[in-house]
Amino acid sequence: MRIRDIIEGKKEWRAHVARVKALPQDYQIVYKEIQKYLFKVGPVELTEGTDLLSGIVDLFEEGAALGKGVLEVTGNDVAAFCDDLIKDSKTYADIYQESVDQKVYEAIKKMTDETK
């Protein structure tokens, strides 16, 4: 990654953070919880840019402009809202699970081959 790419990435992130700070307080609180949740759950594409997070801010800006409360936008179960956003996304947990499954499969195959 070039220095210019890093600088551009930081500029984009700062602009994103400024958009979040411009949201009403309730939206900011829920956004921060969503962000924590997504960073913990770990959809792979989250590290490849802020498209998902920017989409959430777009949705929140629209909801705020319409005078809706944040839970009218997300629903009362914010974790379920997040899960629905990433339901078709590969997560780091998925990658880890595949790795474990592959190691177990290889170990069992090796053990089976040795007993023949």
VMD Tcl script that draws the C-alpha trace (Angstrom):
set ca {
  {0.00 0.00 0.00}
  {1.37 3.35 -0.98}
  {1.57 6.38 1.28}
  {-0.92 8.22 -0.92}
  {-3.44 5.38 -0.43}
  {-2.98 5.56 3.34}
  {-3.50 9.33 3.32}
  {-6.62 8.99 1.15}
  {-7.95 6.28 3.43}
  {-7.47 8.52 6.46}
  {-9.22 11.41 4.71}
  {-12.16 9.18 3.83}
  {-12.36 7.87 7.40}
  {-12.27 11.40 8.87}
  {-15.07 12.46 6.51}
  {-17.03 9.38 7.57}
  {-16.53 10.18 11.26}
  {-17.65 13.78 10.62}
  {-20.88 12.45 9.08}
  {-21.48 10.27 12.13}
  {-20.89 13.22 14.48}
  {-23.45 15.26 12.53}
  {-26.17 12.70 13.30}
  {-28.59 13.20 16.21}
  {-27.30 11.83 19.52}
  {-29.47 8.69 19.55}
  {-28.26 7.79 16.07}
  {-24.64 8.31 17.12}
  {-25.05 5.99 20.10}
  {-26.61 3.22 18.02}
  {-24.06 3.71 15.22}
  {-21.17 3.27 17.67}
  {-22.74 0.09 19.04}
  {-23.28 -1.23 15.51}
  {-19.68 -0.41 14.66}
  {-18.42 -2.27 17.74}
  {-20.65 -5.23 16.94}
  {-19.47 -5.42 13.34}
  {-15.81 -5.10 14.31}
  {-16.29 -7.92 16.81}
  {-18.25 -10.21 14.47}
  {-15.86 -9.36 11.68}
  {-17.34 -9.35 8.20}
  {-14.27 -9.62 5.96}
  {-15.24 -6.77 3.64}
  {-15.41 -4.36 6.58}
  {-11.60 -4.08 6.45}
  {-11.69 -3.41 2.70}
  {-13.30 0.01 3.05}
  {-16.18 1.73 4.73}
  {-18.93 0.82 2.24}
  {-21.02 -1.04 4.81}
  {-20.52 1.61 7.47}
  {-21.17 4.41 4.97}
  {-24.37 2.68 3.93}
  {-25.48 2.63 7.56}
  {-24.73 6.36 7.87}
  {-26.70 6.98 4.65}
  {-29.65 5.09 6.12}
  {-29.34 6.97 9.43}
  {-29.11 10.36 7.71}
  {-32.25 9.56 5.75}
  {-34.08 8.41 8.90}
  {-33.03 11.50 10.82}
  {-34.10 13.75 7.93}
  {-37.54 12.13 8.06}
  {-37.72 12.79 11.80}
  {-37.66 9.11 12.74}
  {-36.09 7.82 15.93}
  {-33.13 5.53 15.39}
  {-34.99 2.44 16.60}
  {-37.69 3.12 14.02}
  {-34.94 2.67 11.44}
  {-33.13 -0.34 12.94}
  {-35.89 -1.98 14.93}
  {-35.60 -2.73 18.64}
  {-33.14 -5.60 18.15}
  {-30.06 -3.78 16.86}
  {-27.94 -6.96 16.86}
  {-30.52 -8.66 14.60}
  {-30.40 -5.57 12.35}
  {-26.61 -6.01 12.11}
  {-26.87 -9.73 11.49}
  {-29.31 -9.06 8.68}
  {-26.88 -6.58 7.11}
  {-24.09 -9.15 7.00}
  {-26.09 -12.35 6.50}
  {-24.55 -12.94 3.06}
  {-21.07 -11.79 4.06}
  {-18.15 -13.99 4.92}
  {-16.89 -13.33 8.44}
  {-13.58 -14.02 10.12}
  {-15.46 -16.55 12.24}
  {-16.44 -18.38 9.04}
  {-12.83 -18.43 7.86}
  {-11.65 -19.72 11.24}
  {-14.36 -22.38 11.30}
  {-13.36 -23.54 7.81}
  {-9.73 -23.71 8.92}
  {-10.60 -25.80 11.98}
  {-12.81 -28.11 9.91}
  {-10.02 -28.56 7.34}
  {-7.43 -29.37 10.04}
  {-9.75 -31.91 11.67}
  {-10.52 -33.48 8.28}
  {-6.80 -33.75 7.45}
  {-5.95 -35.20 10.88}
  {-8.70 -37.84 10.62}
  {-7.70 -38.68 7.04}
  {-4.06 -39.07 8.09}
  {-5.06 -41.25 11.03}
  {-7.28 -43.38 8.80}
  {-4.52 -43.74 6.19}
  {-2.05 -44.84 8.88}
  {-4.34 -47.61 10.13}
  {-4.71 -49.18 6.66}
}
mol new
graphics top color blue
foreach p $ca { graphics top sphere $p radius 0.5 }
foreach p [lrange $ca 0 end-1] q [lrange $ca 1 end] { graphics top cylinder $p $q radius 0.2 }
display resetview
